[in-house]
Amino acid sequence: MKNATRQNRHTPFLLYGVLLFILGFASYLVGVLLVFPRYLLGLRHLLDPISAWLVWYSGVPIMLGLAFALFDLLFLFSGKKPNAPVRFEPVRRRRVTVALTAYNDEDSIGPAVRDFLEHPLVERVIVVSNNCSDRTFERAQDAGAITFNEMAPGYGRCVFRCLSEAVKFEDTEFVVLCEGDSTFRAYDIEKLLAYAPHADIVNGTRTVEPLRQYVTQLSTFMYYGNIFVGKLLEAKHLGRGTITDVGTTYKLCRRESLIPLLDTLKPAVNLEFNAHFLDTALGNGLVLLECPITFHPRVGVSKGGNINNWRGFTVGMRMIFGMLDNWKRYA
């Protein structure tokens, strides 16, 4: 695909419907659970009207949500799904440029760089240090990486710098984005490339259980929350992709598709940048596929959205709000 072409904007009724249904059910549940303070604390005179109102009127968003969802699925779906043959664009040269994000990853960055450099399909490895305070930059250099230091703080700025530097190399048809914390392995490049003829972007998914190590920084709450947000993004772009992982960095991008996409991305988006990237790519008409990848425990301490469940929850909520307002607050 020579240029990213923005698709006609469709109202994401299924996305709105799912969120309205959840809002209505949550309101109903709160109304029911108020029975405990009403009777145990003797607050019936205060809480009875609130409980009755919540239980009664919770049906409004529930029914409206169902109507929106059914309208999208039964009447609009055929117009949203692209009427195009299955894409097959052969890979001309099976070589990739790998770009790794890094923030205070001095213990993991050297082995990660060497792992990718030793892969026969890797032309070079770029490491972007997000103004690290440890020896990440030096250890990446010592391992053989091409190193850059992104002074502006923020995960989104680091990823954007990775992609911007990687597309400058014209001798590779693909850019592989990954992290320098050793949670991913170079051998999965073979799998990503196997999907490459069919897509502009092959997004790695960590949600296939046999490929996910028993203990990782992705807790059960974050695992299912990630799938949930992925399905909301899928609902927004109904008929254009199957999405189960919006938080993974590991992905393969066609260079010729990535170059115009960079002009539409917003580096100011922070930990939710991967969701922003996928949302923007789909909104610009790029073909997105998911590929199961292996997921391993990170080396060192997590500094991103996987610190704890609360952090994961807040990042997930920012992803949802970003999808709803098309990331306008980051303009």
Summary of the structure (lengths in Angstrom):
residues: 331
radius of gyration: 22.0
end to end distance: 26.8
largest distance: 74.1
contacts: 1092
relative contact order: 0.15
helix: 50%
strand: 12%
